[in-house]
Amino acid sequence: MDTAGPAELRVDAPHRELLDQVLDKWSLAVLSHLCERPSRFNELRRAIPAVTQKSLTATLRRLERNGVVAREVAATRPVAVTYRITPLGKTLRHPVDVLLAWADAHLPAIEQARRAFDDQQDDPHLPGASPERAT
């Protein structure tokens, strides 16, 4: 397999932190929602019910810091804050859609591989089984 690509995949590569921040569980959900329409914080909370307020706040700040989400504050009473995808953030849509399509297409094979791996871990007599289980 050719490991060379457009960018090196070293753990300490500069893009690694960005990918970790942009492709995490909550970021993908937020980006997906904001690609459809700008939203206020509570709209995002309702759209992503499993996310905590703290996690959503941290996710939005990371995405804003990376330039893929913009935070707009309206001078109203009370203050209204709206989040929207930036032009840079919109460029993430296609690569993320490709990754999700790959995951959907290969999920049955991945689940089969996981079951085979887990079964092997459960049998202490097979090569590759966890050493703890051999006792």
MDTraj code that builds the backbone (N, CA, C; nanometers):
import mdtraj as md
import numpy as np

residues = "MET ASP THR ALA GLY PRO ALA GLU LEU ARG VAL ASP ALA PRO HIS ARG GLU LEU LEU ASP GLN VAL LEU ASP LYS TRP SER LEU ALA VAL LEU SER HIS LEU CYS GLU ARG PRO SER ARG PHE ASN GLU LEU ARG ARG ALA ILE PRO ALA VAL THR GLN LYS SER LEU THR ALA THR LEU ARG ARG LEU GLU ARG ASN GLY VAL VAL ALA ARG GLU VAL ALA ALA THR ARG PRO VAL ALA VAL THR TYR ARG ILE THR PRO LEU GLY LYS THR LEU ARG HIS PRO VAL ASP VAL LEU LEU ALA TRP ALA ASP ALA HIS LEU PRO ALA ILE GLU GLN ALA ARG ARG ALA PHE ASP ASP GLN GLN ASP ASP PRO HIS LEU PRO GLY ALA SER PRO GLU ARG ALA THR".split()
xyz = np.array([
    [0.0843, -0.1185, 0.0000],
    [0.0000, 0.0000, 0.0000],
    [0.0882, 0.1239, 0.0000],
    [0.0563, 0.2175, -0.0840],
    [0.1323, 0.3417, -0.0927],
    [0.0925, 0.4314, 0.0236],
    [0.1878, 0.4630, 0.1110],
    [0.1565, 0.5454, 0.2267],
    [0.1796, 0.6929, 0.1998],
    [0.2429, 0.7247, 0.0880],
    [0.2636, 0.8651, 0.0553],
    [0.1351, 0.9216, -0.0027],
    [0.1032, 1.0411, 0.0336],
    [-0.0169, 1.1050, -0.0172],
    [0.0061, 1.2538, -0.0263],
    [-0.1018, 1.3290, -0.0426],
    [-0.0872, 1.4730, -0.0538],
    [-0.0296, 1.5358, 0.0724],
    [-0.0493, 1.4725, 0.1855],
    [0.0061, 1.5229, 0.3110],
    [0.0496, 1.4036, 0.3939],
    [0.1564, 1.4223, 0.4666],
    [0.2052, 1.3147, 0.5515],
    [0.1111, 1.2966, 0.6702],
    [0.0888, 1.1734, 0.7109],
    [-0.0051, 1.1450, 0.8182],
    [0.0643, 1.1197, 0.9518],
    [0.1694, 1.1930, 0.9767],
    [0.2373, 1.1812, 1.1059],
    [0.1460, 1.2322, 1.2172],
    [0.1620, 1.1751, 1.3346],
    [0.0814, 1.2169, 1.4496],
    [0.1070, 1.3631, 1.4832],
    [0.2307, 1.4099, 1.4632],
    [0.2635, 1.5479, 1.4970],
    [0.2523, 1.6429, 1.3776],
    [0.1939, 1.5973, 1.2673],
    [0.1785, 1.6829, 1.1501],
    [0.0836, 1.7986, 1.1843],
    [0.1088, 1.9159, 1.1264],
    [0.0273, 2.0339, 1.1603],
    [-0.1224, 2.0160, 1.1343],
    [-0.1580, 1.9403, 1.0341],
    [-0.3007, 1.9230, 1.0034],
    [-0.3710, 1.8256, 1.0973],
    [-0.2957, 1.7493, 1.1732],
    [-0.3550, 1.6464, 1.2589],
    [-0.4492, 1.7056, 1.3639],
    [-0.4061, 1.8126, 1.4304],
    [-0.4905, 1.8761, 1.5316],
    [-0.6185, 1.9298, 1.4670],
    [-0.6047, 1.9891, 1.3502],
    [-0.7218, 2.0409, 1.2795],
    [-0.8205, 1.9288, 1.2481],
    [-0.7709, 1.8183, 1.1936],
    [-0.8594, 1.7060, 1.1605],
    [-0.9254, 1.6493, 1.2855],
    [-0.8496, 1.6380, 1.3933],
    [-0.9072, 1.5896, 1.5186],
    [-1.0207, 1.6802, 1.5656],
    [-1.0050, 1.8109, 1.5476],
    [-1.1048, 1.9058, 1.5947],
    [-1.2260, 1.9146, 1.5021],
    [-1.2042, 1.9026, 1.3736],
    [-1.3118, 1.9210, 1.2772],
    [-1.3901, 1.7917, 1.2521],
    [-1.3262, 1.6776, 1.2716],
    [-1.3913, 1.5506, 1.2406],
    [-1.4382, 1.4741, 1.3639],
    [-1.4445, 1.5403, 1.4780],
    [-1.4925, 1.4683, 1.5960],
    [-1.6451, 1.4565, 1.5923],
    [-1.6984, 1.3788, 1.6826],
    [-1.8413, 1.3445, 1.6828],
    [-1.9322, 1.4672, 1.6797],
    [-1.9109, 1.5612, 1.7692],
    [-2.0011, 1.6754, 1.7777],
    [-1.9776, 1.7740, 1.6647],
    [-1.8536, 1.7910, 1.6227],
    [-1.8258, 1.8849, 1.5140],
    [-1.8969, 1.8434, 1.3867],
    [-1.8936, 1.7150, 1.3542],
    [-1.9617, 1.6677, 1.2338],
    [-2.1115, 1.6954, 1.2410],
    [-2.1711, 1.6734, 1.3560],
    [-2.3141, 1.6985, 1.3714],
    [-2.3454, 1.8479, 1.3585],
    [-2.2638, 1.9321, 1.4209],
    [-2.2843, 2.0766, 1.4132],
    [-2.2666, 2.1251, 1.2696],
    [-2.1588, 2.0817, 1.2042],
    [-2.1341, 2.1242, 1.0661],
    [-2.2466, 2.0794, 0.9738],
    [-2.2924, 1.9581, 0.9916],
    [-2.4012, 1.9067, 0.9097],
    [-2.5252, 1.9944, 0.9245],
    [-2.5567, 2.0293, 1.0477],
    [-2.6742, 2.1132, 1.0723],
    [-2.6551, 2.2539, 1.0146],
    [-2.5386, 2.3127, 1.0386],
    [-2.5159, 2.4492, 0.9928],
    [-2.5026, 2.4591, 0.8412],
    [-2.4668, 2.3498, 0.7754],
    [-2.4643, 2.3503, 0.6284],
    [-2.6060, 2.3684, 0.5734],
    [-2.7058, 2.3261, 0.6498],
    [-2.8446, 2.3390, 0.6060],
    [-2.8990, 2.4796, 0.6311],
    [-2.8626, 2.5377, 0.7470],
    [-2.9113, 2.6730, 0.7791],
    [-2.8383, 2.7271, 0.9027],
    [-2.8254, 2.8586, 0.9114],
    [-2.7699, 2.9194, 1.0329],
    [-2.8626, 2.8882, 1.1504],
    [-2.8061, 2.8794, 1.2688],
    [-2.8874, 2.8442, 1.3856],
    [-2.8365, 2.9132, 1.5102],
    [-2.9267, 2.9283, 1.6022],
    [-2.8894, 2.9784, 1.7343],
    [-2.8504, 2.8588, 1.8198],
    [-2.7881, 2.8871, 1.9328],
    [-2.7347, 2.7822, 2.0197],
    [-2.8408, 2.6801, 2.0572],
    [-2.9566, 2.7268, 2.1038],
    [-3.0603, 2.6340, 2.1485],
    [-3.1191, 2.5526, 2.0339],
    [-3.1200, 2.6085, 1.9135],
    [-3.1633, 2.5305, 1.7974],
    [-3.0677, 2.4131, 1.7747],
    [-2.9383, 2.4413, 1.7896],
    [-2.8386, 2.3350, 1.7745],
    [-2.8560, 2.2304, 1.8832],
    [-2.8825, 2.2731, 2.0057],
    [-2.9042, 2.1784, 2.1166],
    [-3.0226, 2.0869, 2.0872],
    [-3.1302, 2.1448, 2.0326],
    [-3.2471, 2.0635, 1.9997],
    [-3.2187, 1.9701, 1.8826],
    [-3.1390, 2.0174, 1.7876],
    [-3.1076, 1.9360, 1.6696],
    [-3.0134, 1.8209, 1.7032],
    [-2.9327, 1.8395, 1.8082],
    [-2.8350, 1.7381, 1.8508],
    [-2.8613, 1.7095, 1.9991],
    [-2.9670, 1.6359, 2.0304],
    [-3.0098, 1.6217, 2.1697],
    [-2.9079, 1.5554, 2.2622],
    [-2.8185, 1.4741, 2.2110],
    [-2.7238, 1.4042, 2.2987],
    [-2.6075, 1.4929, 2.3437],
    [-2.5866, 1.6054, 2.2793],
    [-2.4733, 1.6914, 2.3143],
    [-2.5071, 1.7724, 2.4394],
    [-2.4085, 1.7850, 2.5273],
    [-2.4278, 1.8675, 2.6467],
    [-2.4008, 2.0131, 2.6099],
    [-2.4479, 2.1019, 2.6938],
    [-2.4248, 2.2446, 2.6712],
    [-2.2752, 2.2738, 2.6684],
    [-2.2021, 2.2138, 2.7610],
    [-2.0576, 2.2355, 2.7685],
    [-1.9871, 2.1850, 2.6415],
    [-2.0237, 2.0668, 2.5945],
    [-1.9614, 2.0112, 2.4739],
    [-1.9962, 2.0929, 2.3505],
    [-2.1209, 2.1382, 2.3420],
    [-2.1607, 2.2189, 2.2274],
    [-2.0863, 2.3516, 2.2268],
    [-2.0744, 2.4145, 2.3417],
    [-2.0003, 2.5408, 2.3516],
    [-1.8558, 2.5216, 2.3082],
    [-1.7909, 2.4172, 2.3591],
    [-1.6504, 2.3907, 2.3236],
    [-1.6369, 2.3603, 2.1744],
    [-1.7308, 2.2846, 2.1205],
    [-1.7274, 2.2500, 1.9780],
    [-1.7418, 2.3744, 1.8921],
    [-1.8374, 2.4584, 1.9241],
    [-1.8574, 2.5815, 1.8467],
    [-1.7354, 2.6722, 1.8536],
    [-1.6742, 2.6812, 1.9685],
    [-1.5531, 2.7651, 1.9814],
    [-1.4383, 2.7101, 1.8969],
    [-1.4194, 2.5778, 1.8994],
    [-1.3140, 2.5161, 1.8167],
    [-1.3396, 2.5411, 1.6689],
    [-1.4639, 2.5219, 1.6274],
    [-1.4970, 2.5413, 1.4863],
    [-1.4825, 2.6878, 1.4463],
    [-1.5188, 2.7773, 1.5362],
    [-1.5018, 2.9204, 1.5088],
    [-1.3532, 2.9555, 1.5004],
    [-1.2748, 2.9035, 1.5935],
    [-1.1300, 2.9292, 1.5930],
    [-1.0653, 2.8807, 1.4643],
    [-1.1143, 2.7679, 1.4108],
    [-1.0587, 2.7118, 1.2879],
    [-1.1167, 2.7764, 1.1620],
    [-1.2071, 2.8715, 1.1786],
    [-1.2576, 2.9463, 1.0650],
    [-1.3662, 2.8782, 0.9847],
    [-1.4252, 2.7715, 1.0383],
    [-1.5281, 2.7006, 0.9621],
    [-1.6696, 2.7361, 1.0071],
    [-1.6805, 2.8029, 1.1217],
    [-1.8085, 2.8514, 1.1721],
    [-1.7895, 2.9969, 1.2124],
    [-1.8899, 3.0778, 1.1826],
    [-1.8882, 3.2180, 1.2242],
    [-1.9958, 3.2402, 1.3293],
    [-1.9632, 3.3222, 1.4257],
    [-2.0553, 3.3572, 1.5345],
    [-2.0963, 3.5018, 1.5127],
    [-2.2244, 3.5237, 1.4971],
    [-2.2756, 3.6588, 1.4733],
    [-2.3612, 3.7011, 1.5919],
    [-2.3270, 3.8155, 1.6488],
    [-2.3990, 3.8668, 1.7646],
    [-2.4844, 3.9849, 1.7192],
    [-2.6142, 3.9744, 1.7417],
    [-2.7060, 4.0831, 1.7084],
    [-2.7254, 4.1698, 1.8326],
    [-2.7200, 4.3000, 1.8148],
    [-2.7343, 4.3946, 1.9255],
    [-2.8815, 4.4098, 1.9612],
    [-2.9371, 4.3034, 2.0155],
    [-3.0760, 4.3048, 2.0586],
    [-3.0793, 4.2782, 2.2074],
    [-3.1989, 4.2918, 2.2656],
    [-3.2151, 4.2578, 2.4069],
    [-3.3145, 4.1461, 2.4163],
    [-3.2837, 4.0307, 2.4656],
    [-3.1473, 3.9872, 2.4983],
    [-3.0640, 3.9696, 2.3710],
    [-2.9350, 3.9607, 2.3916],
    [-2.8429, 3.9455, 2.2799],
    [-2.8739, 3.8159, 2.2055],
    [-2.8791, 3.8230, 2.0740],
    [-2.9059, 3.7043, 1.9920],
    [-2.7767, 3.6647, 1.9210],
    [-2.7363, 3.5396, 1.9391],
    [-2.6155, 3.4873, 1.8759],
    [-2.6561, 3.3811, 1.7758],
    [-2.6100, 3.3978, 1.6532],
    [-2.6388, 3.3014, 1.5476],
    [-2.5077, 3.2451, 1.4965],
    [-2.5067, 3.1142, 1.4726],
    [-2.3892, 3.0475, 1.4164],
    [-2.4207, 3.0095, 1.2729],
    [-2.3210, 3.0293, 1.1876],
    [-2.3385, 2.9918, 1.0475],
    [-2.2083, 2.9328, 0.9944],
    [-2.2223, 2.8529, 0.8926],
    [-2.1069, 2.7931, 0.8271],
    [-2.0384, 2.9030, 0.7449],
    [-1.9075, 2.9029, 0.7424],
    [-1.8332, 3.0005, 0.6617],
    [-1.8080, 2.9412, 0.5232],
    [-1.7635, 3.0234, 0.4296],
    [-1.7259, 2.9673, 0.2985],
    [-1.6192, 2.8576, 0.3127],
    [-1.5242, 2.8772, 0.4035],
    [-1.4234, 2.7733, 0.4276],
    [-1.4894, 2.6467, 0.4815],
    [-1.5826, 2.6631, 0.5730],
    [-1.6531, 2.5485, 0.6289],
    [-1.7322, 2.4727, 0.5233],
    [-1.7892, 2.5456, 0.4269],
    [-1.8652, 2.4801, 0.3198],
    [-1.7772, 2.3880, 0.2368],
    [-1.6480, 2.4172, 0.2308],
    [-1.5576, 2.3314, 0.1528],
    [-1.5381, 2.1957, 0.2185],
    [-1.5760, 2.1811, 0.3443],
    [-1.5656, 2.0523, 0.4141],
    [-1.6775, 1.9565, 0.3747],
    [-1.7845, 2.0094, 0.3214],
    [-1.9027, 1.9261, 0.2951],
    [-1.8709, 1.8075, 0.2052],
    [-1.8066, 1.8310, 0.0934],
    [-1.7795, 1.7214, -0.0004],
    [-1.6889, 1.6138, 0.0604],
    [-1.5726, 1.6510, 0.1178],
    [-1.4892, 1.5446, 0.1765],
    [-1.5591, 1.4670, 0.2878],
    [-1.6373, 1.5347, 0.3698],
    [-1.7089, 1.4658, 0.4772],
    [-1.8151, 1.3738, 0.4177],
    [-1.8861, 1.4206, 0.3161],
    [-1.9855, 1.3357, 0.2505],
    [-1.9210, 1.2112, 0.1908],
    [-1.8021, 1.2257, 0.1344],
    [-1.7306, 1.1111, 0.0771],
    [-1.6936, 1.0117, 0.1879],
    [-1.6439, 1.0621, 0.3010],
    [-1.6099, 0.9734, 0.4134],
    [-1.7332, 0.9016, 0.4671],
    [-1.8443, 0.9734, 0.4796],
    [-1.9669, 0.9109, 0.5294],
    [-2.0185, 0.8064, 0.4309],
    [-2.0096, 0.8346, 0.3021],
    [-2.0525, 0.7370, 0.2009],
    [-1.9642, 0.6126, 0.2079],
    [-1.8338, 0.6328, 0.2273],
    [-1.7426, 0.5188, 0.2405],
    [-1.7821, 0.4345, 0.3620],
    [-1.8090, 0.5012, 0.4742],
    [-1.8468, 0.4295, 0.5963],
    [-1.9766, 0.3518, 0.5755],
    [-2.0744, 0.4150, 0.5128],
    [-2.2013, 0.3459, 0.4870],
    [-2.1806, 0.2247, 0.3962],
    [-2.0998, 0.2415, 0.2916],
    [-2.0785, 0.1333, 0.1955],
    [-2.0023, 0.0160, 0.2560],
    [-1.9145, 0.0447, 0.3510],
    [-1.8278, -0.0594, 0.4059],
    [-1.8647, -0.1047, 0.5460],
    [-1.9703, -0.0495, 0.6007],
    [-2.0086, -0.0841, 0.7379],
    [-2.0325, -0.2331, 0.7580],
    [-2.1005, -0.3043, 0.6672],
    [-2.1174, -0.4488, 0.6886],
    [-1.9829, -0.5228, 0.6997],
    [-1.8870, -0.4893, 0.6152],
    [-1.7558, -0.5547, 0.6215],
    [-1.6825, -0.5174, 0.7496],
    [-1.6977, -0.3934, 0.7924],
    [-1.6330, -0.3489, 0.9158],
    [-1.6941, -0.4195, 1.0362],
    [-1.8264, -0.4311, 1.0377],
    [-1.8926, -0.5015, 1.1487],
    [-1.8517, -0.6482, 1.1527],
    [-1.8364, -0.7095, 1.0365],
    [-1.7914, -0.8484, 1.0307],
    [-1.6491, -0.8600, 1.0846],
    [-1.5625, -0.7682, 1.0468],
    [-1.4245, -0.7696, 1.0965],
    [-1.4219, -0.7489, 1.2480],
    [-1.5062, -0.6615, 1.2982],
    [-1.5134, -0.6378, 1.4431],
    [-1.5578, -0.7638, 1.5170],
    [-1.6604, -0.8302, 1.4628],
    [-1.7081, -0.9542, 1.5273],
    [-1.5981, -1.0600, 1.5291],
    [-1.5284, -1.0754, 1.4166],
    [-1.4197, -1.1737, 1.4085],
    [-1.3098, -1.1395, 1.5079],
    [-1.2754, -1.0129, 1.5178],
    [-1.1726, -0.9697, 1.6128],
    [-1.2178, -0.9976, 1.7558],
    [-1.3417, -0.9578, 1.7881],
    [-1.3935, -0.9788, 1.9240],
    [-1.4005, -1.1271, 1.9579],
    [-1.4420, -1.2100, 1.8612],
    [-1.4468, -1.3544, 1.8843],
    [-1.3074, -1.4086, 1.9128],
    [-1.2094, -1.3587, 1.8406],
    [-1.0719, -1.4047, 1.8613],
    [-1.0218, -1.3618, 1.9995],
    [-1.0611, -1.2428, 2.0432],
    [-1.0197, -1.1950, 2.1753],
    [-1.0825, -1.2789, 2.2859],
    [-1.1998, -1.3352, 2.2583],
    [-1.2697, -1.4168, 2.3577],
    [-1.2141, -1.5579, 2.3683],
    [-1.1402, -1.6045, 2.2661],
    [-1.0832, -1.7396, 2.2675],
    [-0.9347, -1.7299, 2.3017],
    [-0.8962, -1.7608, 2.4270],
    [-0.7575, -1.7425, 2.4705],
    [-0.6589, -1.8358, 2.4005],
    [-0.7066, -1.9354, 2.3281],
    [-0.6165, -2.0311, 2.2634],
    [-0.5794, -1.9907, 2.1218],
    [-0.6440, -1.8884, 2.0683],
    [-0.6135, -1.8448, 1.9330],
    [-0.4996, -1.7437, 1.9325],
    [-0.4177, -1.7438, 1.8265],
    [-0.3106, -1.6428, 1.8174],
    [-0.3725, -1.5038, 1.8145],
    [-0.3094, -1.4106, 1.8842],
    [-0.3568, -1.2738, 1.8854],
    [-0.4556, -1.2456, 1.9960],
    [-0.4930, -1.3487, 2.0724],
    [-0.5865, -1.3269, 2.1820],
    [-0.5168, -1.2481, 2.2923],
    [-0.5958, -1.1801, 2.3705],
    [-0.5414, -1.1018, 2.4800],
    [-0.4677, -1.1942, 2.5769],
    [-0.3447, -1.1570, 2.6174],
    [-0.2690, -1.2403, 2.7123],
    [-0.3420, -1.2608, 2.8439],
    [-0.4187, -1.1607, 2.8887],
    [-0.4899, -1.1712, 3.0170],
    [-0.5900, -1.2870, 3.0127],
    [-0.6448, -1.3118, 2.8958],
    [-0.7486, -1.4132, 2.8831],
    [-0.6908, -1.5542, 2.8786],
    [-0.5629, -1.5665, 2.8580],
    [-0.4997, -1.6982, 2.8455],
    [-0.4828, -1.7652, 2.9813],
    [-0.5005, -1.6911, 3.0888],
    [-0.4828, -1.7502, 3.2214],
    [-0.6098, -1.8005, 3.2791],
])
top = md.Topology()
chain = top.add_chain()
for i, resn in enumerate(residues, 1):
    res = top.add_residue(resn, chain, resSeq=i)
    for name in ("N", "CA", "C"):
        top.add_atom(name, md.element.get_by_symbol(name[0]), res)
traj = md.Trajectory(xyz[None], top)
